[in-house]
Amino acid sequence: MLLSVVASTLFMNTVFAEIMLFVGDGCPHCATVEKYIVENNVAEKLPITVYEVWHNTQNQAIYMQKADEVGYQGGGVPLLVDGGYYTVGSDTIIDYFQSLIDKQNAEAQKKLQEEAKPVTPLNETIKAQTPPALEAKDAEITDDKTAEDTAQADEETAREESTAFYIIIGFIGAVFVFVLYYSIIKK
């Protein structure tokens, strides 16, 4: 479930599910953006494709086409194109990446909070999961029942308590994994 939340927010933030970053080999502003991408694992969080345009004629053609599509006439790099949106310059591109990541994290957190269920105490969970037939059977056990009948009823109750315990432990483990994963994403 967590993966579906993360995957859906990754691609909801962009018009085309691909952010195109045009750079030039040797451009200091481009190097700043590329360093930020690496140091902050941006490429793992956002669908980015980097195109080097100073030495690659195929990428130059893509650059010209995208610049024309978005109405950019400056001719400089770094240039970021995200669907119909574009921005130029290392600071604005880095700010744009950070805003997408912040939005992505906020949306993921909101979805997880909406899906989270309150944790109920173990005794309430066991009581809620005890079938009415078992409760009636427990009530019918009298002194004249044999020890074997009582032991069988105790086994069934213990089995149900054990099942409820493992369900709660599993839920706590899932919450722990989410918190750990979310803290890694926040870094």
C-alpha positions as CSV (number, residue, x, y, z in Angstrom):
1,M,0.0,0.0,0.0
2,L,2.8,2.4,0.8
3,L,4.4,1.8,-2.5
4,S,1.2,2.6,-4.3
5,V,0.9,5.9,-2.4
6,V,4.5,6.9,-3.2
7,A,4.1,5.8,-6.9
8,S,0.9,7.7,-7.4
9,T,2.3,10.9,-5.9
10,L,5.5,10.6,-7.9
11,F,3.6,10.9,-11.2
12,M,0.7,13.1,-10.1
13,N,3.1,16.0,-9.6
14,T,4.1,16.3,-13.2
15,V,2.1,16.9,-16.3
16,F,3.9,14.3,-18.3
17,A,5.4,11.9,-15.7
18,E,8.8,13.1,-17.0
19,I,10.7,16.2,-16.0
20,M,13.2,17.1,-18.6
21,L,16.4,18.9,-17.5
22,F,18.7,20.3,-20.2
23,V,22.3,20.9,-19.2
24,G,25.6,21.7,-20.8
25,D,28.8,19.8,-20.0
26,G,31.0,22.4,-18.3
27,C,28.3,24.8,-17.3
28,P,28.8,25.7,-13.6
29,H,25.1,26.4,-13.0
30,C,24.2,23.0,-14.5
31,A,26.8,21.4,-12.3
32,T,25.1,23.0,-9.2
33,V,21.8,21.5,-10.2
34,E,23.3,18.1,-11.0
35,K,25.1,18.0,-7.7
36,Y,21.8,18.9,-5.9
37,I,20.1,16.0,-7.7
38,V,22.7,13.5,-6.6
39,E,23.2,14.7,-3.0
40,N,19.4,14.8,-2.4
41,N,18.5,11.6,-4.3
42,V,16.1,13.7,-6.4
43,A,16.2,11.2,-9.3
44,E,14.8,8.5,-7.0
45,K,11.9,10.8,-5.9
46,L,11.0,12.4,-9.2
47,P,10.9,11.2,-12.8
48,I,13.8,13.2,-14.2
49,T,15.6,12.8,-17.5
50,V,18.8,14.8,-18.0
51,Y,19.8,15.8,-21.5
52,E,23.3,17.1,-22.2
53,V,22.9,19.6,-25.1
54,W,26.3,21.2,-25.7
55,H,27.9,18.1,-27.2
56,N,24.9,15.9,-28.2
57,T,23.1,16.9,-31.4
58,Q,20.1,14.6,-30.7
59,N,19.6,16.2,-27.4
60,Q,20.0,19.7,-29.0
61,A,17.1,18.9,-31.3
62,I,15.0,17.8,-28.3
63,Y,16.0,21.0,-26.5
64,M,14.9,23.2,-29.4
65,Q,11.6,21.4,-29.8
66,K,10.8,21.6,-26.0
67,A,11.9,25.2,-25.8
68,D,9.7,26.1,-28.7
69,E,6.7,24.2,-27.2
70,V,6.9,26.0,-23.9
71,G,7.8,29.4,-25.4
72,Y,11.3,29.7,-24.1
73,Q,13.5,31.8,-26.3
74,G,16.5,32.4,-24.1
75,G,18.7,29.6,-25.4
76,G,20.5,29.0,-22.1
77,V,20.9,26.1,-19.7
78,P,20.1,24.7,-17.2
79,L,16.5,24.6,-18.5
80,L,13.9,22.5,-16.8
81,V,10.7,21.5,-18.7
82,D,7.8,19.9,-16.9
83,G,4.9,19.5,-19.3
84,G,4.0,23.1,-20.3
85,Y,6.0,24.7,-17.4
86,Y,9.6,25.7,-17.7
87,T,12.2,27.4,-15.5
88,V,15.8,28.5,-16.1
89,G,18.7,28.8,-13.7
90,S,20.1,26.7,-10.9
91,D,18.3,28.3,-8.0
92,T,14.8,28.3,-9.5
93,I,15.3,24.7,-10.7
94,I,16.4,23.5,-7.3
95,D,13.5,25.4,-5.6
96,Y,11.1,23.7,-8.1
97,F,12.5,20.2,-7.3
98,Q,12.2,20.9,-3.5
99,S,8.6,22.2,-3.9
100,L,7.7,19.0,-5.8
101,I,9.3,16.8,-3.2
102,D,7.6,18.7,-0.3
103,K,4.2,18.4,-2.1
104,Q,4.8,14.7,-2.7
105,N,5.7,14.1,1.0
106,A,2.7,16.1,2.2
107,E,0.3,14.2,-0.1
108,A,1.8,10.8,1.0
109,Q,1.5,11.8,4.6
110,K,-2.1,12.9,4.2
111,K,-3.1,9.7,2.5
112,L,-1.5,7.6,5.2
113,Q,-3.2,9.6,7.9
114,E,-6.6,9.1,6.1
115,E,-5.9,5.3,5.8
116,A,-4.6,4.9,9.4
117,K,-7.0,3.3,11.8
118,P,-6.8,4.0,15.6
119,V,-5.1,1.3,17.6
120,T,-7.5,-0.5,20.0
121,P,-6.3,-2.1,23.2
122,L,-5.6,-5.9,22.9
123,N,-8.4,-6.9,25.2
124,E,-11.0,-4.9,23.2
125,T,-9.7,-6.5,20.0
126,I,-9.9,-10.0,21.4
127,K,-13.4,-9.3,22.7
128,A,-14.5,-7.8,19.3
129,Q,-13.1,-10.9,17.5
130,T,-14.7,-13.5,19.7
131,P,-17.6,-15.0,17.9
132,P,-21.0,-15.0,19.7
133,A,-21.1,-18.8,19.5
134,L,-17.9,-19.1,21.5
135,E,-19.1,-16.6,24.1
136,A,-22.3,-18.7,24.5
137,K,-20.2,-21.8,24.7
138,D,-18.1,-20.3,27.4
139,A,-21.2,-19.3,29.3
140,E,-22.6,-22.8,29.1
141,I,-19.6,-24.5,30.7
142,T,-20.7,-25.6,34.1
143,D,-19.2,-27.5,37.0
144,D,-20.6,-30.8,35.6
145,K,-18.6,-30.5,32.4
146,T,-15.6,-32.7,32.1
147,A,-12.1,-31.3,32.3
148,E,-11.6,-32.3,28.6
149,D,-14.5,-30.0,27.5
150,T,-13.1,-27.2,29.6
151,A,-9.6,-27.7,28.2
152,Q,-10.9,-27.7,24.6
153,A,-12.8,-24.4,25.2
154,D,-9.6,-22.9,26.7
155,E,-7.6,-24.0,23.6
156,E,-10.1,-22.3,21.3
157,T,-10.0,-19.1,23.4
158,A,-6.2,-19.1,23.4
159,R,-6.0,-19.7,19.7
160,E,-8.3,-16.7,19.1
161,E,-6.3,-14.5,21.5
162,S,-3.1,-15.6,19.7
163,T,-4.6,-14.7,16.3
164,A,-5.6,-11.2,17.6
165,F,-2.1,-10.8,19.1
166,Y,-0.4,-11.5,15.8
167,I,-2.8,-9.2,13.9
168,I,-1.9,-6.3,16.3
169,I,1.8,-7.1,16.2
170,G,1.7,-7.1,12.3
171,F,-0.1,-3.7,12.3
172,I,2.5,-2.3,14.7
173,G,5.3,-3.6,12.5
174,A,3.7,-2.0,9.4
175,V,3.4,1.3,11.2
176,F,7.1,1.0,12.3
177,V,8.2,0.3,8.7
178,F,6.2,3.3,7.5
179,V,7.7,5.6,10.1
180,L,11.2,4.3,9.2
181,Y,10.6,4.7,5.5
182,Y,9.0,8.1,5.8
183,S,12.0,9.3,8.0
184,I,14.3,8.2,5.2
185,I,12.3,10.0,2.5
186,K,12.3,13.2,4.6
187,K,16.1,13.2,4.7
